[in-house]
Amino acid sequence: MKAVALLSGGLDSTTTLAQAIADGCEVTAVSFRYGQRHTRELRSAEDVCRHYGIDHVVYDLDLGTFRSALTRKDIDVPMDREGRLDEKIPDTYVPARNIIFLSIAAGLCESIDADRIYIGANAVDYSGYPDCRPEFFEAYERMIGVGTKAGVEGRPIRIMTPILNDSKADIVRRGKALGAPLHLTWSCYNGGEKACGHCDSCRLRLKGFEEAGYKDEIEYE
């Protein structure tokens, strides 16, 4: 089996990559340099791919005109948000990002004869992004089933979301059980040498490690 795995370099995508490998897939990892406010996560993605000895493709896109705190420096990254983080879509949402990334991954699948895309989306402990919900992936899989040569010819590309319904603690436990190099990952929305510990992504990550009973091995400010 061949698969394409979207790899940001973070906890979720690295655990998902580890799951794809455990599922017996020959994996090509895909990352994006899309004009995000920092590329620290891409260093982690490279390190993770080097750890596994797998092919790593990095696409250059310019989403800098999209309104998001992750693509524009004039919009602040929300820090220490209170309440449930999924109650309001935050400014870190990048419009249509997963639609764009999955489309490129689907094109790569057709080009290398892969039949599945692994994506580390999560709809339990998450920031409320609409493109991380089960109904989005169900609709997207139907769309590429009718909009690709592979789908029309009866070889549909499947969207694999193994951690979609996991809590952050479950993701940490899964990653540890799979031997994923979680110490190489980066989740922080800010691009320092150490993670900030205050953005949504850091807070969810720290919560996951604490509830799973493991120490997070990356450094925080």
TIDRENPA-317628 format. One record per residue: residue in one letter; residue number from 0; z, y, x of N, C-alpha, C, CB in turn. Coordinates in steps of 0.02 Angstrom, whole numbers. Glycine has a CB too. Layout:
N
[A,NUM,[Z,Y,X],[Z,Y,X],[Z,Y,X],[Z,Y,X]],
...
This chain:
221
[M,0,[0,-60,42],[0,0,0],[0,62,43],[61,0,-47]],
[K,1,[-40,110,24],[-40,174,58],[-11,227,12],[-112,194,80]],
[A,2,[26,273,41],[57,326,1],[56,392,40],[128,307,-18]],
[V,3,[56,445,2],[66,513,29],[135,536,7],[9,563,5]],
[A,4,[175,561,53],[242,585,37],[246,659,53],[296,545,75]],
[L,5,[265,699,4],[277,770,15],[343,777,53],[278,810,-52]],
[L,6,[340,811,110],[399,816,153],[412,888,172],[389,774,217]],
[S,7,[466,916,144],[485,984,162],[527,985,226],[523,1017,105]],
[G,8,[558,929,241],[606,926,296],[678,928,271],[595,984,343]],
[G,9,[687,930,205],[754,933,176],[783,865,160],[752,974,115]],
[L,10,[843,866,134],[880,805,116],[842,763,66],[948,823,89]],
[D,11,[819,794,12],[787,757,-43],[721,725,-21],[776,802,-102]],
[S,12,[678,765,11],[613,738,29],[618,686,84],[567,795,51]],
[T,13,[666,693,129],[675,644,182],[700,578,154],[723,670,236]],
[T,14,[747,581,107],[771,521,74],[714,487,36],[830,536,27]],
[T,15,[672,527,4],[615,500,-33],[565,468,14],[581,555,-74]],
[L,16,[553,498,71],[509,468,122],[537,401,144],[501,515,182]],
[A,17,[602,399,156],[634,336,177],[626,283,123],[709,347,191]],
[Q,18,[629,303,60],[620,256,5],[548,229,4],[637,288,-62]],
[A,19,[499,273,15],[430,252,17],[418,200,72],[383,313,27]],
[I,20,[448,212,129],[441,164,184],[475,98,166],[471,193,250]],
[A,21,[535,103,136],[571,43,115],[532,4,61],[640,61,89]],
[D,22,[493,40,22],[452,7,-29],[391,-29,0],[429,58,-80]],
[G,23,[382,-24,65],[328,-59,98],[264,-20,105],[313,-121,62]],
[C,24,[267,46,96],[207,87,99],[191,109,170],[215,148,54]],
[E,25,[127,114,183],[102,148,243],[96,222,224],[32,117,268]],
[V,26,[140,262,253],[149,330,228],[118,383,273],[223,345,220]],
[T,27,[83,430,242],[62,492,275],[105,548,244],[-15,505,265]],
[A,28,[141,583,286],[184,638,263],[144,703,262],[246,645,307]],
[V,29,[156,743,210],[121,806,202],[171,863,195],[74,804,141]],
[S,30,[163,914,236],[204,975,232],[159,1035,224],[249,982,295]],
[F,31,[189,1092,207],[150,1152,194],[181,1212,228],[145,1165,118]],
[R,32,[138,1249,262],[156,1315,289],[125,1365,240],[129,1325,364]],
[Y,33,[165,1386,191],[136,1422,135],[157,1495,131],[155,1388,71]],
[G,34,[182,1522,186],[204,1591,186],[277,1598,168],[163,1631,139]],
[Q,35,[315,1542,172],[386,1543,158],[422,1588,208],[415,1473,159]],
[R,36,[480,1612,189],[516,1662,228],[538,1636,296],[576,1687,190]],
[H,37,[539,1571,306],[552,1543,372],[519,1475,377],[629,1538,386]],
[T,38,[508,1452,437],[476,1386,448],[525,1337,481],[413,1394,490]],
[R,39,[589,1352,478],[639,1309,508],[634,1237,480],[710,1337,496]],
[E,40,[620,1233,415],[615,1168,383],[558,1126,411],[607,1176,307]],
[L,41,[504,1159,434],[448,1122,461],[466,1088,527],[388,1168,471]],
[R,42,[511,1119,565],[535,1086,626],[570,1021,608],[584,1132,665]],
[S,43,[609,1022,554],[643,962,532],[594,910,508],[693,978,477]],
[A,44,[542,932,472],[491,885,449],[457,850,508],[439,922,406]],
[E,45,[442,889,559],[412,860,619],[458,809,652],[394,915,670]],
[D,46,[523,827,655],[572,782,686],[578,717,646],[641,816,691]],
[V,47,[578,723,580],[583,663,537],[523,618,547],[590,684,463]],
[C,48,[464,647,549],[403,607,559],[402,575,627],[340,650,550]],
[R,49,[426,610,676],[430,582,744],[479,523,744],[452,636,796]],
[H,50,[534,530,708],[583,477,703],[552,413,675],[642,499,658]],
[Y,51,[510,421,624],[479,362,592],[413,342,624],[469,376,519]],
[G,52,[385,385,666],[321,369,697],[264,367,648],[326,304,733]],
[I,53,[263,414,600],[211,414,548],[167,476,555],[243,411,478]],
[D,54,[108,473,524],[63,529,525],[92,587,485],[-6,509,496]],
[H,55,[81,647,510],[108,707,478],[52,760,475],[170,735,518]],
[V,56,[34,778,414],[-17,829,402],[16,892,376],[-71,803,352]],
[V,57,[1,949,408],[29,1013,387],[-29,1057,363],[69,1048,445]],
[Y,58,[-25,1078,301],[-76,1121,272],[-54,1194,274],[-92,1100,199]],
[D,59,[-101,1239,291],[-88,1310,290],[-113,1341,226],[-121,1345,351]],
[L,60,[-67,1369,187],[-84,1404,126],[-52,1474,129],[-59,1365,62]],
[D,61,[-79,1520,91],[-48,1586,88],[-26,1601,16],[-97,1641,114]],
[L,62,[37,1587,3],[65,1602,-63],[109,1665,-60],[106,1542,-89]],
[G,63,[97,1706,-10],[138,1765,0],[134,1817,-55],[119,1798,64]],
[T,64,[81,1814,-96],[76,1860,-152],[113,1835,-214],[3,1872,-169]],
[F,65,[137,1773,-212],[175,1746,-268],[245,1776,-269],[178,1668,-265]],
[R,66,[269,1791,-329],[335,1823,-333],[390,1770,-327],[342,1861,-400]],
[S,67,[422,1770,-268],[477,1723,-255],[518,1748,-197],[450,1651,-242]],
[A,68,[582,1735,-199],[624,1752,-142],[608,1709,-81],[697,1743,-161]],
[L,69,[572,1654,-91],[554,1612,-34],[489,1633,0],[548,1541,-57]],
[T,70,[452,1679,-32],[388,1701,-3],[386,1776,10],[331,1682,-49]],
[R,71,[434,1814,-16],[434,1887,-8],[502,1911,17],[415,1921,-73]],
[K,72,[501,1949,71],[563,1973,101],[594,2030,60],[550,1997,172]],
[D,73,[557,2059,13],[585,2113,-28],[625,2086,-88],[530,2159,-53]],
[I,74,[629,2019,-95],[669,1988,-147],[725,1948,-112],[626,1942,-193]],
[D,75,[786,1962,-129],[842,1929,-96],[852,1858,-121],[906,1969,-106]],
[V,76,[871,1814,-75],[891,1746,-94],[958,1750,-129],[894,1698,-31]],
[P,77,[964,1723,-190],[1029,1725,-224],[1081,1686,-185],[1023,1695,-295]],
[M,78,[1140,1715,-180],[1194,1684,-142],[1255,1676,-187],[1212,1725,-79]],
[D,79,[1289,1619,-180],[1352,1606,-216],[1344,1617,-291],[1407,1650,-189]],
[R,80,[1290,1591,-320],[1281,1596,-393],[1337,1558,-428],[1212,1569,-415]],
[E,81,[1360,1586,-482],[1415,1555,-519],[1387,1517,-580],[1466,1607,-542]],
[G,82,[1428,1471,-606],[1407,1432,-664],[1361,1375,-643],[1373,1476,-715]],
[R,83,[1332,1343,-693],[1284,1289,-680],[1220,1318,-650],[1268,1249,-745]],
[L,84,[1198,1291,-594],[1142,1319,-559],[1076,1308,-596],[1137,1290,-490]],
[D,85,[1075,1262,-645],[1013,1248,-680],[1008,1286,-746],[1006,1174,-693]],
[E,86,[1054,1332,-759],[1053,1368,-823],[1000,1423,-824],[1121,1399,-837]],
[K,87,[984,1451,-767],[935,1505,-763],[889,1492,-704],[970,1574,-757]],
[I,88,[825,1500,-714],[777,1490,-659],[787,1547,-609],[703,1488,-685]],
[P,89,[805,1532,-546],[821,1584,-497],[759,1613,-464],[867,1556,-444]],
[D,90,[770,1667,-426],[715,1700,-392],[685,1658,-336],[738,1766,-363]],
[T,91,[717,1602,-319],[688,1558,-267],[633,1513,-295],[743,1515,-236]],
[Y,92,[624,1514,-361],[568,1476,-391],[502,1505,-366],[571,1479,-469]],
[V,93,[459,1462,-340],[392,1482,-318],[343,1461,-372],[373,1449,-248]],
[P,94,[310,1509,-405],[266,1492,-461],[214,1438,-444],[231,1554,-485]],
[A,95,[215,1386,-485],[165,1331,-483],[165,1293,-417],[96,1360,-495]],
[R,96,[218,1298,-377],[216,1267,-311],[203,1192,-313],[282,1280,-276]],
[N,97,[239,1156,-355],[228,1084,-357],[160,1065,-386],[282,1050,-398]],
[I,98,[133,1107,-430],[66,1095,-455],[16,1099,-397],[47,1146,-510]],
[I,99,[24,1149,-355],[-21,1158,-298],[-12,1103,-247],[-9,1227,-265]],
[F,100,[50,1088,-229],[63,1037,-178],[39,968,-201],[138,1035,-162]],
[L,101,[53,952,-264],[32,886,-289],[-44,880,-292],[62,874,-358]],
[S,102,[-78,936,-307],[-151,935,-309],[-181,919,-241],[-178,1001,-335]],
[I,103,[-153,950,-189],[-177,936,-121],[-160,864,-102],[-146,986,-71]],
[A,104,[-101,842,-120],[-81,773,-105],[-127,723,-141],[-9,760,-126]],
[A,105,[-146,739,-203],[-192,695,-240],[-260,692,-206],[-200,719,-313]],
[G,106,[-284,749,-182],[-348,750,-145],[-344,709,-82],[-368,820,-129]],
[L,107,[-288,712,-47],[-279,672,13],[-276,598,-4],[-216,694,52]],
[C,108,[-241,582,-58],[-239,512,-80],[-309,484,-90],[-199,506,-146]],
[E,109,[-351,520,-124],[-420,496,-135],[-457,489,-69],[-457,544,-182]],
[S,110,[-442,532,-22],[-478,533,42],[-458,475,88],[-467,598,78]],
[I,111,[-396,452,82],[-372,398,126],[-359,333,88],[-308,420,163]],
[D,112,[-380,331,25],[-371,272,-17],[-298,254,-29],[-407,212,14]],
[A,113,[-257,305,-36],[-187,295,-56],[-183,298,-132],[-139,348,-24]],
[D,114,[-134,262,-160],[-131,259,-233],[-66,286,-262],[-141,188,-257]],
[R,115,[-27,319,-220],[36,347,-246],[58,407,-205],[91,293,-246]],
[I,116,[91,453,-239],[120,512,-208],[195,509,-219],[89,578,-237]],
[Y,117,[233,513,-165],[306,517,-170],[327,589,-164],[340,473,-116]],
[I,118,[370,611,-210],[395,680,-208],[471,678,-222],[359,725,-261]],
[G,119,[508,716,-183],[581,716,-187],[609,764,-238],[610,730,-121]],
[A,120,[581,765,-297],[606,809,-349],[668,780,-380],[552,821,-404]],
[N,121,[712,824,-403],[775,803,-433],[790,846,-494],[832,806,-382]],
[A,122,[811,815,-548],[824,852,-610],[897,846,-632],[779,826,-666]],
[V,123,[942,828,-585],[1013,822,-601],[1051,879,-568],[1040,753,-579]],
[D,124,[1063,874,-503],[1094,929,-465],[1039,970,-434],[1143,902,-411]],
[Y,125,[1014,1020,-471],[957,1059,-447],[961,1130,-472],[891,1026,-470]],
[S,126,[914,1173,-451],[917,1244,-466],[883,1264,-531],[886,1283,-410]],
[G,127,[859,1216,-569],[828,1232,-634],[754,1244,-632],[861,1290,-662]],
[Y,128,[719,1225,-578],[647,1236,-574],[611,1195,-627],[621,1218,-504]],
[P,129,[565,1225,-666],[530,1187,-718],[485,1132,-692],[490,1235,-760]],
[D,130,[461,1138,-630],[417,1087,-602],[455,1031,-567],[367,1119,-554]],
[C,131,[519,1023,-585],[559,967,-559],[585,924,-616],[617,993,-517]],
[R,132,[556,932,-675],[580,895,-734],[535,834,-748],[581,942,-795]],
[P,133,[564,783,-779],[525,722,-793],[462,735,-833],[567,672,-831]],
[E,134,[465,779,-883],[406,791,-925],[348,823,-885],[424,836,-984]],
[F,135,[366,861,-833],[313,889,-791],[275,834,-754],[342,939,-740]],
[F,136,[312,787,-724],[279,734,-686],[240,687,-730],[330,696,-645]],
[E,137,[266,673,-790],[229,631,-837],[162,664,-856],[271,618,-900]],
[A,138,[164,729,-870],[103,765,-888],[55,769,-829],[120,836,-914]],
[Y,139,[82,780,-769],[39,787,-710],[4,721,-694],[79,810,-649]],
[E,140,[40,666,-701],[9,601,-688],[-47,587,-738],[62,545,-692]],
[R,141,[-37,606,-801],[-91,598,-850],[-151,641,-831],[-66,617,-920]],
[M,142,[-138,701,-807],[-192,747,-790],[-235,720,-733],[-163,815,-771]],
[I,143,[-203,696,-678],[-244,671,-623],[-276,604,-641],[-201,663,-559]],
[G,144,[-249,571,-693],[-281,510,-716],[-350,521,-745],[-237,476,-766]],
[V,145,[-360,580,-774],[-425,596,-804],[-465,646,-761],[-416,625,-874]],
[G,146,[-433,674,-710],[-467,726,-671],[-484,706,-600],[-425,786,-669]],
[T,147,[-477,642,-583],[-495,619,-516],[-542,559,-521],[-431,600,-476]],
[K,148,[-581,549,-469],[-626,491,-466],[-586,427,-469],[-669,494,-402]],
[A,149,[-530,426,-433],[-488,367,-432],[-464,349,-502],[-428,377,-386]],
[G,150,[-443,400,-540],[-419,387,-608],[-473,363,-654],[-387,449,-636]],
[V,151,[-531,395,-650],[-588,377,-693],[-612,306,-679],[-646,426,-684]],
[E,152,[-607,285,-616],[-630,219,-597],[-576,165,-605],[-655,220,-526]],
[G,153,[-520,183,-636],[-469,134,-650],[-421,121,-593],[-500,71,-668]],
[R,154,[-418,168,-545],[-371,162,-489],[-325,224,-489],[-410,155,-420]],
[P,155,[-287,234,-542],[-249,296,-550],[-197,306,-495],[-215,297,-617]],
[I,156,[-189,368,-476],[-138,387,-427],[-72,396,-464],[-158,453,-389]],
[R,157,[-21,363,-440],[45,366,-472],[89,419,-438],[80,297,-470]],
[I,158,[128,453,-477],[177,501,-451],[244,467,-448],[180,567,-494]],
[M,159,[271,457,-389],[333,421,-379],[390,471,-369],[328,372,-318]],
[T,160,[441,467,-411],[497,513,-408],[563,473,-405],[497,561,-470]],
[P,161,[576,440,-350],[632,392,-348],[701,424,-355],[630,355,-284]],
[I,162,[708,488,-339],[775,518,-343],[780,567,-401],[792,554,-277]],
[L,163,[733,565,-447],[730,614,-501],[794,617,-541],[672,600,-546]],
[N,164,[824,560,-554],[884,557,-596],[947,543,-557],[875,504,-649]],
[D,165,[945,552,-492],[1004,543,-450],[1044,607,-445],[983,520,-379]],
[S,166,[1110,601,-441],[1151,659,-423],[1141,671,-349],[1226,647,-440]],
[K,167,[1163,729,-324],[1158,743,-253],[1197,692,-212],[1182,814,-237]],
[A,168,[1255,672,-239],[1294,621,-204],[1256,555,-201],[1362,611,-239]],
[D,169,[1222,538,-256],[1181,477,-256],[1126,480,-204],[1151,466,-326]],
[I,170,[1096,540,-196],[1042,548,-147],[1069,538,-77],[1011,619,-154]],
[V,171,[1127,566,-63],[1158,557,3],[1171,483,15],[1223,598,10]],
[R,172,[1200,450,-35],[1215,378,-27],[1151,338,-17],[1254,351,-89]],
[R,173,[1099,354,-54],[1035,319,-47],[1007,330,23],[984,343,-101]],
[G,174,[1008,393,45],[983,408,112],[1020,370,166],[988,482,125]],
[K,175,[1086,368,160],[1126,331,209],[1111,257,207],[1201,343,196]],
[A,176,[1104,229,147],[1090,158,141],[1022,140,170],[1093,137,68]],
[L,177,[975,186,165],[907,175,191],[902,190,266],[857,217,153]],
[G,178,[955,217,294],[953,235,365],[912,297,379],[926,178,405]],
[A,179,[904,340,329],[865,402,337],[900,449,387],[855,438,269]],
[P,180,[862,484,428],[892,529,479],[914,595,447],[842,542,536]],
[L,181,[966,593,406],[988,652,370],[1013,707,418],[1044,634,321]],
[H,182,[1033,688,478],[1056,737,527],[999,781,552],[1090,701,585]],
[L,183,[937,759,541],[879,798,563],[855,846,509],[823,752,583]],
[T,184,[882,842,450],[854,879,393],[881,950,389],[870,844,329]],
[W,185,[845,992,351],[864,1062,341],[853,1080,268],[823,1109,388]],
[S,186,[903,1109,236],[898,1125,165],[905,1200,151],[951,1088,128]],
[C,187,[932,1238,197],[950,1308,185],[888,1351,171],[987,1336,244]],
[Y,188,[894,1395,121],[840,1441,105],[834,1497,156],[851,1471,36]],
[N,189,[885,1508,195],[884,1559,247],[867,1525,314],[952,1598,252]],
[G,190,[837,1562,358],[808,1530,417],[845,1539,482],[741,1555,426]],
[G,191,[910,1540,482],[947,1546,544],[949,1481,583],[1018,1570,530]],
[E,192,[982,1483,639],[991,1422,678],[1043,1376,646],[1011,1439,750]],
[K,193,[1087,1406,606],[1136,1368,568],[1126,1382,494],[1208,1385,590]],
[A,194,[1140,1333,453],[1133,1341,380],[1186,1391,355],[1140,1273,343]],
[C,195,[1167,1429,302],[1212,1482,280],[1272,1457,240],[1173,1532,237]],
[G,196,[1262,1402,203],[1317,1375,163],[1328,1409,96],[1379,1378,202]],
[H,197,[1287,1459,79],[1299,1499,19],[1240,1500,-30],[1315,1570,38]],
[C,198,[1180,1484,-8],[1123,1483,-54],[1128,1420,-99],[1055,1483,-15]],
[D,199,[1088,1418,-152],[1091,1362,-198],[1082,1295,-162],[1039,1369,-253]],
[S,200,[1032,1294,-117],[1015,1231,-84],[1072,1207,-40],[952,1240,-43]],
[C,201,[1103,1252,-3],[1161,1233,39],[1219,1209,-3],[1183,1292,83]],
[R,202,[1233,1244,-57],[1289,1226,-100],[1280,1157,-131],[1299,1278,-154]],
[L,203,[1219,1143,-155],[1206,1078,-184],[1210,1023,-131],[1137,1077,-217]],
[R,204,[1185,1037,-72],[1189,988,-18],[1261,973,1],[1150,1014,43]],
[L,205,[1301,1025,11],[1371,1016,29],[1409,978,-25],[1404,1084,42]],
[K,206,[1395,994,-87],[1425,959,-144],[1409,885,-141],[1402,989,-210]],
[G,207,[1346,870,-126],[1324,800,-123],[1359,761,-69],[1251,797,-112]],
[F,208,[1363,789,-9],[1396,754,46],[1470,745,32],[1387,793,112]],
[E,209,[1502,796,5],[1573,791,-10],[1587,737,-62],[1600,859,-35]],
[E,210,[1548,737,-117],[1559,688,-170],[1541,617,-148],[1519,707,-231]],
[A,211,[1494,612,-101],[1475,546,-76],[1524,519,-24],[1405,548,-47]],
[G,212,[1567,563,1],[1617,542,50],[1591,539,121],[1642,475,31]],
[Y,213,[1539,579,135],[1511,582,203],[1516,653,230],[1438,558,204]],
[K,214,[1518,658,296],[1516,724,329],[1444,744,340],[1556,724,395]],
[D,215,[1427,806,321],[1360,832,335],[1357,849,409],[1343,894,290]],
[E,216,[1310,820,445],[1308,827,518],[1272,889,542],[1275,768,547]],
[I,217,[1240,927,497],[1208,988,521],[1260,1043,527],[1150,1010,474]],
[E,218,[1244,1096,564],[1291,1151,575],[1283,1206,522],[1281,1180,646]],
[Y,219,[1340,1234,503],[1341,1290,456],[1373,1350,488],[1379,1270,391]],
[E,220,[1353,1409,464],[1381,1471,491],[1456,1475,475],[1344,1533,462]],
